[in-house]
């Protein structure tokens, strides 16, 4: 996966180029073409944010954590909302 991103005030714009192998971003590109794959939100605690999403009935699509518990969770919301929702916390934040 190749990413390019730009931080603007309290927003980050990410461009992603998925590899040829099967992954959610590749499936999105192959099925729908170029467009918005996800909307992300910064949270103070990824684990608590993920637990809150799951408690509300959201299924986890993919996740990743660093040793300091920063990282991301993507929720499987594309079919119901048209876009994948993500929560994230930057390392050291």
C-alpha positions in Angstrom: 0.0 0.0 0.0 1.3 3.4 -0.9 0.1 6.4 1.0 0.5 10.2 0.5 -1.1 12.5 3.0 -1.4 16.1 3.8 -2.2 17.6 7.2 -4.4 20.7 7.1 -5.3 22.2 10.5 -7.4 19.5 12.1 -7.8 17.4 9.0 -5.7 14.9 7.1 -6.2 14.0 3.5 -4.9 10.6 2.4 -4.4 9.3 -1.0 -3.8 5.6 -1.2 -2.6 3.3 -4.0 -3.5 -0.2 -3.2 -1.3 -3.1 -4.3 -2.5 -5.7 -6.9 -3.1 -8.2 -4.1 -6.6 -8.6 -2.5 -7.3 -6.0 0.2 -10.3 -3.8 1.0 -8.8 -0.8 -0.8 -8.1 -2.9 -3.9 -11.6 -4.3 -3.9 -13.1 -0.8 -3.6 -11.0 0.5 -6.5 -11.8 -2.5 -8.7 -15.5 -2.3 -7.9 -16.2 1.4 -7.8 -13.2 3.2 -9.3 -11.5 6.1 -7.8 -13.3 7.8 -4.9 -13.5 8.1 -1.1 -12.8 4.8 0.6 -12.9 6.0 4.2 -13.5 8.9 6.6 -11.3 8.9 9.6 -11.7 10.4 13.1 -9.0 11.0 15.7 -9.7 9.4 19.1 -7.8 9.6 22.4 -7.9 5.8 22.8 -8.2 3.4 19.9 -9.1 0.4 22.0 -12.0 2.3 23.8 -13.1 3.7 20.5 -13.2 0.3 18.9 -15.1 -1.2 21.8 -17.7 1.7 21.6 -18.2 1.1 17.9 -18.6 -2.7 18.4 -21.0 -2.0 21.2 -23.1 0.0 18.7 -23.2 -2.9 16.3 -20.3 -2.0 14.0 -18.2 -4.8 12.7 -14.4 -4.4 12.5 -13.1 -4.5 8.9 -9.4 -4.2 9.8 -7.2 -2.9 12.6 -3.6 -2.3 13.6 -1.9 -1.3 16.8 1.6 -0.2 17.8 3.2 -1.2 21.1 2.0 2.2 22.6 -1.6 1.3 21.6 -1.8 4.0 18.9 -3.1 2.8 15.5 -6.3 2.5 13.7 -9.6 0.6 13.3 -11.7 0.5 10.1 -15.3 -0.4 10.6 -17.2 -2.3 7.9 -19.8 0.5 7.2 -19.5 0.9 3.4 -22.6 -1.1 2.5 -24.8 0.7 5.0 -23.2 4.2 4.8 -21.5 4.4 1.4 -18.1 4.8 3.1 -15.8 3.0 5.6 -15.5 4.8 8.9 -12.1 4.8 10.6 -10.8 5.8 14.1 -7.2 6.5 14.6 -4.6 7.7 17.2 -1.2 8.9 16.1 1.9 7.4 17.8 3.0 9.7 20.6 -0.3 11.5 20.8 
